C-alpha cells in the first residue's frame, strides 16, 4: 500500500478519534459547544445522544486502525470502514450540516481513492 493511502487512512482514523473525544467527553464543555454550535442548554439536553454518537465514531477509527495494522491483508477492513465513514458523512450532510460532507466524507473518499490506486 502506498504511503499516501496509509497517511490518508490514518488521518481519517485520527479525525474520528477527535470526533469521539468531542462527542463523548467535551460535548457540554466550551470546546465541544463551539465545535458543534451548541448552547449549554442544548448540549446538556443532548449529551447522552452525543456520547452514543461518539462511541460509533470511535468504532470507525478502531476499524481503520485494525485495517492499517493488518497491512495488505487488511484491505477489506479499510474498504469497509472507509465506506461506512463516507455513508455517515453523506447522511450527516443531508440531515444535519453540509460541513460534514467536507470534514468527514471528503477525507474518507480521498483515502478510499488512494487505497484503490495503491492496490
Secondary structure, DSSP 8 states (H G I E B T S, - for coil): --HHHHHHHHHHHHHHHHHHHHHHTSTTSHHHHHHHT--HHHHHHHHHHHHHHHHHHHHHHHHHHHHHHTGGGGHHHHHHHHHHHHHHHHHHHHHT-THHIIIIIHHHHHHHHHHHHH-
